[in-house]
Amino acid sequence: MSAIVAHSFDFGGEVVSFSIERTSRRKTVAISVGHDGVRVLAPSDLGDDRVIEIVRRKAPWLLRKQSGFRELGGAPISREFVSGETFHYLGRSYRLKVVPDQSAGVTRITMRGSSLVAPVLPDAAPVIRRAAVRSALRHWYGSHAKVHFPARAAVMAELLGVATPSVDIVDQSKRWGSCDARGRIRLNWRLVMAPMTLVDYVIAHETCHVLEHNHSRRFWRSLETIMPDYENRVRQLDRLGHLFIW
């Protein structure tokens, strides 16, 4: 590998920044987008102008990908799924407590005070134990999201004067929520870790898309009508979002 060189260009008023890394092992250009930015791997004998031209053609795709990463508020938290780690539920912090239990054929999470308790088989290998705890947490959060999210969507729909939309709980790595052309809302199960004020913001945002499928003036007026402080909530979600991603 040669030295990494930073580049950028303007595309439709937005700046696309990226790094170029040279390698003799590549015959074509490879572009990847992550929480740490855009990385371009290029053949050693391909000139910068040609590489930049290739990246520029990918600019719309790059901006969409980067927008998705920004929505979730930064790099995900590294997790080991062991006792003592902090997890969140509706904005409150809970300590994970992994306990040996010979009868724990399947790990299921229970909330006890300020702890999330995960029973595991005592003789399970560490990698199996971590996978079981992660899966159990995912199921626990998902089941709670199914309780809270439809109820809050009904409240937002009533405020807007629209029919209560269908709500699906989904696993999305880059978005908190979406609304399709039929008015069906999809919400990221991880959102249930956020404070209810931020849950309400995402649900209000997507419910407004039942009326307007784009971000028109009418859309933002509708959102402001039912949630005058939505901009503050957006900033909070940007600041806290990475805590809920694993």
C-alpha positions, 0 to 999 in steps of 0.5 A: 500500500502507498500513502493515503491521499485525501481528496474532495469535490463539490457535487450539487452543493454538497462536498464529497470527501474521500481518501485514495489508497493505492495498491498493486494488488488491485486492477479496478477501483473499489469504493466503500462507505463507512462511519469513518468516511469514504475509502477508495482503493485504486490500482497503483498505475491509475492516475488521480484524475481517472480515480476522481472521475470514477468516484464522481460518477458514484456521487449520488450513491455515496451521498445516499450512503453517507446520509444513512450513516449520519442519520444513526449518529456515528459509529456503533458501540463495540459490545462484548455482551458481558456482565457490566455493560450498559444498555438503554431502554426508553432512554434509561440505562441498565446494566447487563447481568449475565448469570450461569444457569444450568436450566437456561436452554434458551437465553431470555432477558428479564428486567430486574430493577436497573439490570437486564438479566441474561441466564446462560449455560455455565459450560457454554463457550464464550463465543456461544454465550455472547451470541446467545445474549446478543440474540436474547437482547435483540428479541427482548427489544423487538418485543417491547418495540412492538408494544410501544411503537404502534401505540405511539403511531396511533397518537401521532395519526390522531394528531394529524387527522389521518388513519392509523398507519400499519407499523412494522418493526424491522432490522435496519442498519442505517435508518431509524424509520421509513414510510412506503408509498402505501403509508406503511411505516417501518421502524428500527427496533433499536429506536426503543432504546432511545428516550420516548421524546425521540421515539415520538419524533421518528414516529411523527416524522414517518407518520407525516410521510403518510400525508407527504411522501417527500420533504416538501414545505407541507411536510415540515409544516405538518411536523411542526404543527404536531411537534413544534420542538422537532428540531431540538429532538433531531439534534438530540437523536444525532447526538445519542443515536450511536449509543443504540447501534450494535 
